Amino acid sequence: MSEFTRPHYEKAPIAEALIDIRVANPDALTLDQLTAAADALADEFPIRHPIQQLMFGFQAVAPNAAPGFMNNQEQIGWRLHNKAQDRVLQLQRIGFTYSHLPPYTSWATFRDQARRCWDSFQRTVATALPANRIAVRVINKIPTPTAEIALEDYLKVYPVVPDKMPTTAAVVYLQLQFAMPKVLPEAKVIINVASGQADANGSHLLLDIDLFSNQIVEKAEELWTIIEKFGTEKDVIFEACITDKIREAIK
């Protein structure tokens, strides 16, 4: 992995890149602490929306009484946006999620911005560490001429279609999960591939790479060492999955 040279694509198809850190002690985080953390980042993230958790179900109120319907709503954090609406920061009782939306810049820029926000969050919230889950996820939306494509023209990861079946599919969804011991003993990756999707920009191919590790991390430097390894490995995986046809289109 140390020999890998990260390529730079002018038209990187990244729809969203995320760094996600889950705290090991969510019950120790209060909304007041999360609000103070959001206040500390207000200059960079002036747009703020509450994150609500809705809980509903049936609840018995007495031994012989009919169960009553329970419908509770609780604020569990804040969703913050910068003025340009191309960065999103979620501060919740379960943890910290930093998102980079298009246009994508670079891993170094993304990582450094996330680290700066995390350092501010950690200074404000004394119980931010230890963490028990660390993830780097990149969702790529690769434009395609039509919804029905020969997937092997674009990706090296695709389902094998039996002979006498059509060579193209209107919709394809494939999920793979692997252990990644070469990165970390506890690391795993989930790769989702989907075609046949369409939005306002037309048809596209989805390549979603989610690297994560469920482990206890008590120190910030160890945390960001793991994130840096994931940041490299997600590009290794991306390069392994795509064909030269995609490279030519996004260079």
Sequence and secondary structure as in RCSB ss.txt:
>XXXX:A:sequence
MSEFTRPHYEKAPIAEALIDIRVANPDALTLDQLTAAADALADEFPIRHPIQQLMFGFQAVAPNAAPGFMNNQEQ
IGWRLHNKAQDRVLQLQRIGFTYSHLPPYTSWATFRDQARRCWDSFQRTVATALPANRIAVRVINKIPTPTAEIA
LEDYLKVYPVVPDKMPTTAAVVYLQLQFAMPKVLPEAKVIINVASGQADANGSHLLLDIDLFSNQIVEKAEELWT
IIEKFGTEKDVIFEACITDKIREAIK
>XXXX:A:secstr
 TT      TT  EEEEEEEEEES GGG  HHHHHHHHHHTTTT  EEEEEEEEEEEEE  STTS  EEEEEEEE
EEEEEE TTS EEEEEETTEEEEEE SS   HHHHHHHHHHHHHHHHHH TT  SEEEEEEEEEEEEE SSSSB 
GGGTBS      TTS SSBS EEEEEEEE TTT TTEEEEEEEEEEEEETTEEEEEEEEEEEE   B SHHHHHH
HHHHHHHHHHHHHHHHB HHHHHHH 
